[in-house]
């Protein structure tokens, strides 16, 4: 299994690169986004969103370009989705995990519109913090753009930093657009404080399966289902056989309908990044494939070349973002 490093900590003036997100433009250009953390690599570091593009299915890559920067602020949680109706690459993201913005590219990632703030329509104002994704969003059969997200309701000052209660109460939700990203609506919050970072696939028209990071030492993946395009959700349940140390994971629906889920599987440490396959809409996951036994954390997935899957993941304790090609 060939591995290519797309971003390496300490290079180009950045301390750490984290939070990978992948998208494939309508012309086939592969876009790899990440957070470029400048000083110390922490979540509240000065962070820019960077992008690399590939024109040959991920075999070679253009140099990094800066998509989002705002002085000393934290600009992160890139969650791209491609609108097949307009051809736009739509990129929601957060500033300081307080505000939500969206920018769009109509030339497959070469240039980007001035970001527009959508906070008022994409989150509940009572929440302390919010995060888009991380990882990619999806477009449903009816054209809806769906952005999996998490909400933080921790008590205390509603500011980026400091808040000693950060992360005490978090839940999953999604927001969505039915007009190509011009306007947005906030969906219902899922079961309180049992899951957070999440990613979705559409099983059938309007039926969405969300796979999520679990909380409070559950040590296995969480999931929920929606029958109304992500507006409301079932109670969050768990996959006991899908062990995890509590970490973000990624999911992708392949061309034949198979679901592919990737996350670190060692219950006590972020190692053993493994792919899981489901042929029944996420009800069972009988097939598995190990990607890396070493330190590994956040990831994202994209399908290229008519079936090859790219997996971009945090490797070696987040010292690099590594790209691997998964052949089924």
KEVEX-622467 format. One record per residue (C-alpha): residue number from 1; x, y, z. Coordinates in nm, 4 decimals. Example, Ala and Ser with C-alpha at 12.3 -4.5 7.8 and 13.67 -1.06 7.14 Angstrom:
2
<seq: 1; u: 1.2300; v: -0.4500; w: 0.7800> $
<seq: 2; u: 1.3670; v: -0.1060; w: 0.7140> $
// end
This chain:
328
<seq: 1; u: 0.0000; v: 0.0000; w: 0.0000> $
<seq: 2; u: 0.1713; v: 0.3162; w: -0.1214> $
<seq: 3; u: 0.1749; v: 0.6181; w: 0.1111> $
<seq: 4; u: 0.2399; v: 0.9798; w: 0.0081> $
<seq: 5; u: 0.2829; v: 1.2699; w: 0.2510> $
<seq: 6; u: 0.0809; v: 1.5762; w: 0.1431> $
<seq: 7; u: 0.1508; v: 1.8001; w: 0.4431> $
<seq: 8; u: 0.4384; v: 1.7642; w: 0.6922> $
<seq: 9; u: 0.4635; v: 1.9497; w: 1.0219> $
<seq: 10; u: 0.7410; v: 2.2075; w: 1.0400> $
<seq: 11; u: 0.7338; v: 2.2816; w: 0.6691> $
<seq: 12; u: 0.6370; v: 2.6153; w: 0.5078> $
<seq: 13; u: 0.6422; v: 2.7902; w: 0.8456> $
<seq: 14; u: 0.3625; v: 2.5886; w: 1.0076> $
<seq: 15; u: 0.4005; v: 2.3911; w: 1.3278> $
<seq: 16; u: 0.1343; v: 2.1296; w: 1.2497> $
<seq: 17; u: -0.1084; v: 2.0290; w: 0.9750> $
<seq: 18; u: -0.4315; v: 1.8650; w: 1.0887> $
<seq: 19; u: -0.7987; v: 1.8011; w: 1.0049> $
<seq: 20; u: -0.7959; v: 1.6577; w: 0.6490> $
<seq: 21; u: -1.0900; v: 1.7015; w: 0.4113> $
<seq: 22; u: -1.1240; v: 1.5725; w: 0.0540> $
<seq: 23; u: -1.3492; v: 1.6589; w: -0.2393> $
<seq: 24; u: -1.3524; v: 1.5789; w: -0.6110> $
<seq: 25; u: -1.4600; v: 1.8600; w: -0.8457> $
<seq: 26; u: -1.6815; v: 1.7870; w: -1.1437> $
<seq: 27; u: -1.3827; v: 1.8005; w: -1.3794> $
<seq: 28; u: -1.2057; v: 1.5324; w: -1.1730> $
<seq: 29; u: -0.9718; v: 1.7640; w: -0.9830> $
<seq: 30; u: -0.9046; v: 1.6206; w: -0.6370> $
<seq: 31; u: -0.8956; v: 1.8803; w: -0.3603> $
<seq: 32; u: -0.7197; v: 1.8112; w: -0.0287> $
<seq: 33; u: -0.7896; v: 2.0676; w: 0.2454> $
<seq: 34; u: -0.6400; v: 2.0915; w: 0.5923> $
<seq: 35; u: -0.5861; v: 2.3172; w: 0.8893> $
<seq: 36; u: -0.2390; v: 2.4746; w: 0.8933> $
<seq: 37; u: -0.1619; v: 2.5488; w: 1.2595> $
<seq: 38; u: 0.1049; v: 2.8144; w: 1.2914> $
<seq: 39; u: 0.2616; v: 2.8259; w: 1.6365> $
<seq: 40; u: 0.1916; v: 2.5271; w: 1.8598> $
<seq: 41; u: -0.0558; v: 2.2935; w: 1.6899> $
<seq: 42; u: -0.3304; v: 2.3386; w: 1.9491> $
<seq: 43; u: -0.6992; v: 2.3754; w: 1.8623> $
<seq: 44; u: -0.6852; v: 2.7468; w: 1.9561> $
<seq: 45; u: -0.3686; v: 2.8186; w: 1.7567> $
<seq: 46; u: -0.3613; v: 3.0723; w: 1.4743> $
<seq: 47; u: -0.4959; v: 2.8523; w: 1.1948> $
<seq: 48; u: -0.5328; v: 2.8940; w: 0.8184> $
<seq: 49; u: -0.7097; v: 2.6600; w: 0.5750> $
<seq: 50; u: -0.4814; v: 2.5298; w: 0.3007> $
<seq: 51; u: -0.5532; v: 2.3364; w: -0.0187> $
<seq: 52; u: -0.3583; v: 2.1134; w: -0.2553> $
<seq: 53; u: -0.5025; v: 2.0032; w: -0.5902> $
<seq: 54; u: -0.4379; v: 1.6959; w: -0.8055> $
<seq: 55; u: -0.5264; v: 1.6582; w: -1.1740> $
<seq: 56; u: -0.4379; v: 1.2881; w: -1.2073> $
<seq: 57; u: -0.6429; v: 1.1139; w: -0.9426> $
<seq: 58; u: -0.4067; v: 1.1862; w: -0.6546> $
<seq: 59; u: -0.0799; v: 1.0653; w: -0.8071> $
<seq: 60; u: 0.0768; v: 1.4133; w: -0.8126> $
<seq: 61; u: -0.0160; v: 1.7393; w: -0.6436> $
<seq: 62; u: 0.0127; v: 2.1138; w: -0.6945> $
<seq: 63; u: 0.1870; v: 2.3164; w: -0.4198> $
<seq: 64; u: -0.0302; v: 2.4269; w: -0.1253> $
<seq: 65; u: -0.2436; v: 2.7388; w: -0.1606> $
<seq: 66; u: -0.4047; v: 2.9387; w: 0.1188> $
<seq: 67; u: -0.7834; v: 2.9436; w: 0.0932> $
<seq: 68; u: -0.8808; v: 3.1037; w: 0.4261> $
<seq: 69; u: -0.6829; v: 3.3248; w: 0.6638> $
<seq: 70; u: -0.7900; v: 3.5931; w: 0.9117> $
<seq: 71; u: -0.5004; v: 3.7336; w: 1.1101> $
<seq: 72; u: -0.4534; v: 3.5587; w: 1.4436> $
<seq: 73; u: -0.7940; v: 3.3897; w: 1.4368> $
<seq: 74; u: -0.8588; v: 3.0167; w: 1.4259> $
<seq: 75; u: -1.0019; v: 2.9351; w: 1.0810> $
<seq: 76; u: -1.0745; v: 2.5652; w: 1.0588> $
<seq: 77; u: -1.3046; v: 2.2660; w: 1.0292> $
<seq: 78; u: -1.3147; v: 2.2654; w: 0.6460> $
<seq: 79; u: -1.6157; v: 2.0649; w: 0.5240> $
<seq: 80; u: -1.6257; v: 2.0792; w: 0.1405> $
<seq: 81; u: -1.9061; v: 1.9530; w: -0.0802> $
<seq: 82; u: -1.9387; v: 1.9699; w: -0.4604> $
<seq: 83; u: -2.2692; v: 2.0944; w: -0.6033> $
<seq: 84; u: -2.3338; v: 1.8871; w: -0.9165> $
<seq: 85; u: -2.5959; v: 2.1396; w: -1.0341> $
<seq: 86; u: -2.3705; v: 2.4455; w: -1.0485> $
<seq: 87; u: -2.0285; v: 2.2803; w: -1.0463> $
<seq: 88; u: -1.9291; v: 2.4857; w: -0.7425> $
<seq: 89; u: -1.7036; v: 2.3550; w: -0.4702> $
<seq: 90; u: -1.8832; v: 2.4769; w: -0.1576> $
<seq: 91; u: -1.6657; v: 2.5144; w: 0.1524> $
<seq: 92; u: -1.8252; v: 2.5771; w: 0.4935> $
<seq: 93; u: -1.5794; v: 2.6421; w: 0.7782> $
<seq: 94; u: -1.5577; v: 2.8003; w: 1.1241> $
<seq: 95; u: -1.3798; v: 3.0924; w: 1.2834> $
<seq: 96; u: -1.2854; v: 3.0415; w: 1.6485> $
<seq: 97; u: -1.5522; v: 2.7671; w: 1.6630> $
<seq: 98; u: -1.8010; v: 3.0515; w: 1.7074> $
<seq: 99; u: -1.8916; v: 3.1725; w: 1.3602> $
<seq: 100; u: -1.9738; v: 2.9680; w: 1.0491> $
<seq: 101; u: -1.8816; v: 3.0949; w: 0.7032> $
<seq: 102; u: -1.9097; v: 2.9566; w: 0.3521> $
<seq: 103; u: -1.7060; v: 3.0259; w: 0.0394> $
<seq: 104; u: -1.7415; v: 2.8802; w: -0.3103> $
<seq: 105; u: -1.5136; v: 2.8100; w: -0.6048> $
<seq: 106; u: -1.6488; v: 2.7904; w: -0.9591> $
<seq: 107; u: -1.3137; v: 2.7005; w: -1.1184> $
<seq: 108; u: -1.2419; v: 2.3724; w: -0.9355> $
<seq: 109; u: -1.0482; v: 2.5339; w: -0.6511> $
<seq: 110; u: -0.8324; v: 2.7872; w: -0.8357> $
<seq: 111; u: -1.0071; v: 3.0922; w: -0.6868> $
<seq: 112; u: -1.2597; v: 3.1437; w: -0.4092> $
<seq: 113; u: -1.5384; v: 3.3896; w: -0.3377> $
<seq: 114; u: -1.5220; v: 3.6219; w: -0.0389> $
<seq: 115; u: -1.6567; v: 3.4151; w: 0.2539> $
<seq: 116; u: -2.0129; v: 3.4877; w: 0.3659> $
<seq: 117; u: -2.1145; v: 3.4441; w: 0.7279> $
<seq: 118; u: -2.4067; v: 3.2042; w: 0.7813> $
<seq: 119; u: -2.3863; v: 3.1676; w: 1.1607> $
<seq: 120; u: -2.7414; v: 3.2851; w: 1.2318> $
<seq: 121; u: -2.9002; v: 3.0177; w: 1.0114> $
<seq: 122; u: -2.6520; v: 2.7316; w: 1.0613> $
<seq: 123; u: -2.6333; v: 2.7029; w: 1.4419> $
<seq: 124; u: -2.8282; v: 2.7672; w: 1.7602> $
<seq: 125; u: -2.7178; v: 3.0951; w: 1.9172> $
<seq: 126; u: -2.7323; v: 2.9381; w: 2.2649> $
<seq: 127; u: -2.4511; v: 2.6936; w: 2.1893> $
<seq: 128; u: -2.1093; v: 2.7737; w: 2.3325> $
<seq: 129; u: -1.9124; v: 2.6431; w: 2.0345> $
<seq: 130; u: -1.9757; v: 2.4812; w: 1.6987> $
<seq: 131; u: -1.7770; v: 2.2841; w: 1.4428> $
<seq: 132; u: -1.8415; v: 2.1968; w: 1.0803> $
<seq: 133; u: -1.7535; v: 1.8367; w: 0.9926> $
<seq: 134; u: -1.4656; v: 1.7833; w: 0.9927> $
<seq: 135; u: -1.4307; v: 1.5979; w: 0.6657> $
<seq: 136; u: -1.6535; v: 1.6330; w: 0.3597> $
<seq: 137; u: -2.0217; v: 1.7176; w: 0.3314> $
<seq: 138; u: -2.2584; v: 1.5441; w: 0.0883> $
<seq: 139; u: -2.5175; v: 1.6320; w: -0.1737> $
<seq: 140; u: -2.8417; v: 1.4375; w: -0.1564> $
<seq: 141; u: -3.0395; v: 1.3019; w: -0.4519> $
<seq: 142; u: -3.2744; v: 1.6025; w: -0.4446> $
<seq: 143; u: -2.9822; v: 1.8485; w: -0.4573> $
<seq: 144; u: -2.9678; v: 1.9338; w: -0.0865> $
<seq: 145; u: -2.6186; v: 2.0152; w: 0.0444> $
<seq: 146; u: -2.5782; v: 1.8556; w: 0.3883> $
<seq: 147; u: -2.3025; v: 1.9581; w: 0.6305> $
<seq: 148; u: -2.2491; v: 1.7222; w: 0.9278> $
<seq: 149; u: -2.1510; v: 1.9255; w: 1.2349> $
<seq: 150; u: -2.1203; v: 1.9269; w: 1.6128> $
<seq: 151; u: -2.2510; v: 2.1593; w: 1.8815> $
<seq: 152; u: -2.0991; v: 2.2364; w: 2.2218> $
<seq: 153; u: -2.3299; v: 2.3361; w: 2.5063> $
<seq: 154; u: -2.0674; v: 2.3492; w: 2.7794> $
<seq: 155; u: -2.1483; v: 2.5966; w: 3.0565> $
<seq: 156; u: -1.9379; v: 2.9028; w: 3.1098> $
<seq: 157; u: -1.8290; v: 3.2041; w: 2.9022> $
<seq: 158; u: -1.9321; v: 3.1834; w: 2.5379> $
<seq: 159; u: -1.5920; v: 3.2825; w: 2.4036> $
<seq: 160; u: -1.3256; v: 3.0956; w: 2.2142> $
<seq: 161; u: -1.0736; v: 3.0873; w: 2.4952> $
<seq: 162; u: -1.0493; v: 3.0369; w: 2.7815> $
<seq: 163; u: -1.3425; v: 2.8216; w: 2.8913> $
<seq: 164; u: -1.2437; v: 2.5468; w: 3.1369> $
<seq: 165; u: -1.5624; v: 2.3573; w: 3.0514> $
<seq: 166; u: -1.4826; v: 2.3257; w: 2.6793> $
<seq: 167; u: -1.5963; v: 1.9862; w: 2.5544> $
<seq: 168; u: -1.8062; v: 1.8951; w: 2.8594> $
<seq: 169; u: -2.1377; v: 1.8759; w: 2.6681> $
<seq: 170; u: -2.1310; v: 1.8104; w: 2.2920> $
<seq: 171; u: -2.3772; v: 1.6694; w: 2.0390> $
<seq: 172; u: -2.4062; v: 1.6034; w: 1.6657> $
<seq: 173; u: -2.6319; v: 1.7810; w: 1.4155> $
<seq: 174; u: -2.6349; v: 1.8926; w: 1.0522> $
<seq: 175; u: -2.7226; v: 2.2064; w: 0.8607> $
<seq: 176; u: -2.8253; v: 2.2141; w: 0.4972> $
<seq: 177; u: -2.8973; v: 2.4206; w: 0.1869> $
<seq: 178; u: -3.1593; v: 2.3567; w: -0.0826> $
<seq: 179; u: -3.0421; v: 2.6349; w: -0.3144> $
<seq: 180; u: -2.6771; v: 2.5555; w: -0.3837> $
<seq: 181; u: -2.5427; v: 2.7290; w: -0.0748> $
<seq: 182; u: -2.7195; v: 3.0648; w: -0.1088> $
<seq: 183; u: -2.9196; v: 3.0054; w: 0.2124> $
<seq: 184; u: -2.8952; v: 2.7538; w: 0.4957> $
<seq: 185; u: -3.1119; v: 2.5871; w: 0.7615> $
<seq: 186; u: -3.0152; v: 2.4283; w: 1.0920> $
<seq: 187; u: -3.1409; v: 2.0745; w: 1.1486> $
<seq: 188; u: -3.2403; v: 1.9200; w: 1.4792> $
<seq: 189; u: -2.9719; v: 1.8369; w: 1.7335> $
<seq: 190; u: -2.9241; v: 1.4637; w: 1.7943> $
<seq: 191; u: -2.9271; v: 1.2878; w: 2.1322> $
<seq: 192; u: -2.7541; v: 1.5200; w: 2.3783> $
<seq: 193; u: -2.3925; v: 1.4563; w: 2.4749> $
<seq: 194; u: -2.3407; v: 1.1062; w: 2.3338> $
<seq: 195; u: -2.1637; v: 1.1931; w: 2.0046> $
<seq: 196; u: -1.9903; v: 1.4863; w: 1.8341> $
<seq: 197; u: -1.7777; v: 1.4925; w: 1.5142> $
<seq: 198; u: -1.9661; v: 1.3140; w: 1.2381> $
<seq: 199; u: -1.9920; v: 1.2335; w: 0.8679> $
<seq: 200; u: -2.2856; v: 1.1204; w: 0.6535> $
<seq: 201; u: -2.3904; v: 0.9149; w: 0.3518> $
<seq: 202; u: -2.7263; v: 0.8968; w: 0.1725> $
<seq: 203; u: -2.8501; v: 0.5363; w: 0.1750> $
<seq: 204; u: -3.1566; v: 0.6010; w: -0.0464> $
<seq: 205; u: -3.3263; v: 0.9254; w: -0.1576> $
<seq: 206; u: -3.3842; v: 1.1290; w: 0.1586> $
<seq: 207; u: -3.2500; v: 0.8542; w: 0.3872> $
<seq: 208; u: -2.9239; v: 0.9537; w: 0.5545> $
<seq: 209; u: -2.6936; v: 0.7483; w: 0.7750> $
<seq: 210; u: -2.4639; v: 0.9452; w: 1.0088> $
<seq: 211; u: -2.1595; v: 0.7788; w: 1.1638> $
<seq: 212; u: -2.0149; v: 0.9605; w: 1.4653> $
<seq: 213; u: -1.7435; v: 0.9801; w: 1.7257> $
<seq: 214; u: -1.8822; v: 0.8614; w: 2.0605> $
<seq: 215; u: -1.8323; v: 1.0271; w: 2.3973> $
<seq: 216; u: -1.7687; v: 0.9529; w: 2.7658> $
<seq: 217; u: -1.5655; v: 0.6363; w: 2.7298> $
<seq: 218; u: -1.8102; v: 0.4400; w: 2.5160> $
<seq: 219; u: -1.5141; v: 0.3170; w: 2.3044> $
<seq: 220; u: -1.7204; v: 0.2371; w: 1.9939> $
<seq: 221; u: -1.8692; v: 0.4261; w: 1.6998> $
<seq: 222; u: -2.2091; v: 0.5933; w: 1.7244> $
<seq: 223; u: -2.4693; v: 0.6330; w: 1.4506> $
<seq: 224; u: -2.8119; v: 0.7787; w: 1.3740> $
<seq: 225; u: -3.0495; v: 0.7777; w: 1.0765> $
<seq: 226; u: -3.2709; v: 1.0380; w: 0.9120> $
<seq: 227; u: -3.5703; v: 0.9839; w: 0.6825> $
<seq: 228; u: -3.6156; v: 1.3523; w: 0.5969> $
<seq: 229; u: -3.2838; v: 1.4513; w: 0.4447> $
<seq: 230; u: -3.1064; v: 1.5337; w: 0.7693> $
<seq: 231; u: -3.3680; v: 1.7627; w: 0.9240> $
<seq: 232; u: -3.4436; v: 1.5215; w: 1.2115> $
<seq: 233; u: -3.2713; v: 1.2079; w: 1.3407> $
<seq: 234; u: -3.3307; v: 0.8850; w: 1.5243> $
<seq: 235; u: -3.1912; v: 0.8375; w: 1.8740> $
<seq: 236; u: -2.8147; v: 0.7870; w: 1.8624> $
<seq: 237; u: -2.7170; v: 0.4197; w: 1.8898> $
<seq: 238; u: -2.3840; v: 0.2363; w: 1.8969> $
<seq: 239; u: -2.1833; v: -0.0182; w: 1.6973> $
<seq: 240; u: -2.0155; v: -0.2300; w: 1.9716> $
<seq: 241; u: -1.8006; v: -0.4166; w: 1.7198> $
<seq: 242; u: -1.6677; v: -0.0884; w: 1.5746> $
<seq: 243; u: -1.4196; v: -0.0094; w: 1.8521> $
<seq: 244; u: -1.2558; v: 0.3331; w: 1.8722> $
<seq: 245; u: -1.0580; v: 0.5466; w: 2.1197> $
<seq: 246; u: -1.3040; v: 0.8377; w: 2.0664> $
<seq: 247; u: -1.1797; v: 0.9988; w: 1.7473> $
<seq: 248; u: -1.3170; v: 1.1467; w: 1.4275> $
<seq: 249; u: -1.3820; v: 0.8963; w: 1.1490> $
<seq: 250; u: -1.4733; v: 0.9169; w: 0.7810> $
<seq: 251; u: -1.7376; v: 0.7490; w: 0.5682> $
<seq: 252; u: -1.8041; v: 0.7251; w: 0.1941> $
<seq: 253; u: -2.0690; v: 0.5628; w: -0.0237> $
<seq: 254; u: -1.9013; v: 0.3853; w: -0.3148> $
<seq: 255; u: -2.0423; v: 0.3663; w: -0.6677> $
<seq: 256; u: -2.1907; v: 0.0191; w: -0.6132> $
<seq: 257; u: -2.3677; v: 0.1303; w: -0.2937> $
<seq: 258; u: -2.1119; v: -0.0188; w: -0.0543> $
<seq: 259; u: -2.0387; v: 0.1931; w: 0.2523> $
<seq: 260; u: -1.6760; v: 0.2448; w: 0.3523> $
<seq: 261; u: -1.6011; v: 0.3631; w: 0.7081> $
<seq: 262; u: -1.2481; v: 0.4461; w: 0.8339> $
<seq: 263; u: -1.1331; v: 0.5258; w: 1.1895> $
<seq: 264; u: -0.8639; v: 0.4227; w: 1.4408> $
<seq: 265; u: -0.9776; v: 0.1045; w: 1.6112> $
<seq: 266; u: -0.7536; v: 0.0592; w: 1.9175> $
<seq: 267; u: -0.9831; v: 0.1403; w: 2.2127> $
<seq: 268; u: -0.7121; v: 0.3009; w: 2.4266> $
<seq: 269; u: -0.5010; v: 0.4849; w: 2.1685> $
<seq: 270; u: -0.5278; v: 0.6465; w: 1.8277> $
<seq: 271; u: -0.3703; v: 0.3655; w: 1.6287> $
<seq: 272; u: -0.4736; v: 0.0847; w: 1.3925> $
<seq: 273; u: -0.6545; v: 0.2872; w: 1.1276> $
<seq: 274; u: -0.8920; v: 0.0395; w: 0.9657> $
<seq: 275; u: -1.1430; v: 0.0362; w: 0.6802> $
<seq: 276; u: -1.4837; v: -0.1282; w: 0.7356> $
<seq: 277; u: -1.7274; v: -0.2248; w: 0.4574> $
<seq: 278; u: -2.1067; v: -0.2569; w: 0.4694> $
<seq: 279; u: -2.3292; v: -0.3958; w: 0.1942> $
<seq: 280; u: -2.6589; v: -0.3365; w: 0.3766> $
<seq: 281; u: -2.6723; v: 0.0369; w: 0.4422> $
<seq: 282; u: -2.4661; v: 0.0347; w: 0.7608> $
<seq: 283; u: -2.6546; v: -0.2382; w: 0.9477> $
<seq: 284; u: -2.3576; v: -0.4767; w: 0.9469> $
<seq: 285; u: -1.9857; v: -0.4293; w: 0.8751> $
<seq: 286; u: -1.8455; v: -0.7780; w: 0.8059> $
<seq: 287; u: -1.5431; v: -0.6887; w: 0.5932> $
<seq: 288; u: -1.2356; v: -0.5053; w: 0.7214> $
<seq: 289; u: -0.9003; v: -0.3890; w: 0.5869> $
<seq: 290; u: -0.6127; v: -0.2465; w: 0.7915> $
<seq: 291; u: -0.4656; v: 0.0778; w: 0.6575> $
<seq: 292; u: -0.2014; v: 0.1559; w: 0.9204> $
<seq: 293; u: -0.1160; v: -0.0076; w: 1.2532> $
<seq: 294; u: 0.0825; v: 0.2942; w: 1.3691> $
<seq: 295; u: -0.0337; v: 0.6211; w: 1.5256> $
<seq: 296; u: -0.3262; v: 0.7534; w: 1.3201> $
<seq: 297; u: -0.6203; v: 0.9812; w: 1.3886> $
<seq: 298; u: -0.8510; v: 1.1979; w: 1.1739> $
<seq: 299; u: -0.9154; v: 1.1010; w: 0.8116> $
<seq: 300; u: -1.1239; v: 1.1667; w: 0.5035> $
<seq: 301; u: -1.2123; v: 0.9685; w: 0.1907> $
<seq: 302; u: -1.2741; v: 1.0369; w: -0.1778> $
<seq: 303; u: -1.3443; v: 0.8105; w: -0.4755> $
<seq: 304; u: -1.1390; v: 0.8585; w: -0.7940> $
<seq: 305; u: -1.0587; v: 0.6656; w: -1.1132> $
<seq: 306; u: -1.3855; v: 0.4768; w: -1.1200> $
<seq: 307; u: -1.3441; v: 0.2924; w: -0.7933> $
<seq: 308; u: -1.0078; v: 0.3701; w: -0.6333> $
<seq: 309; u: -1.0490; v: 0.5383; w: -0.2940> $
<seq: 310; u: -0.8100; v: 0.7975; w: -0.1538> $
<seq: 311; u: -0.7701; v: 0.8169; w: 0.2231> $
<seq: 312; u: -0.5975; v: 1.1232; w: 0.3693> $
<seq: 313; u: -0.5197; v: 1.0774; w: 0.7383> $
<seq: 314; u: -0.3224; v: 1.2145; w: 1.0314> $
<seq: 315; u: -0.0156; v: 0.9955; w: 1.0853> $
<seq: 316; u: 0.2636; v: 0.9678; w: 1.3436> $
<seq: 317; u: 0.0908; v: 1.1671; w: 1.6180> $
<seq: 318; u: -0.0210; v: 1.4342; w: 1.3697> $
<seq: 319; u: 0.3297; v: 1.4995; w: 1.2394> $
<seq: 320; u: 0.2070; v: 1.4572; w: 0.8817> $
<seq: 321; u: -0.1019; v: 1.4146; w: 0.6653> $
<seq: 322; u: -0.0517; v: 1.0957; w: 0.4641> $
<seq: 323; u: -0.2386; v: 0.9856; w: 0.1531> $
<seq: 324; u: -0.2987; v: 0.6194; w: 0.0725> $
<seq: 325; u: -0.4821; v: 0.4559; w: -0.2173> $
<seq: 326; u: -0.7281; v: 0.1866; w: -0.1145> $
<seq: 327; u: -0.7877; v: -0.0792; w: -0.3774> $
<seq: 328; u: -1.0920; v: -0.2972; w: -0.3105> $
// end
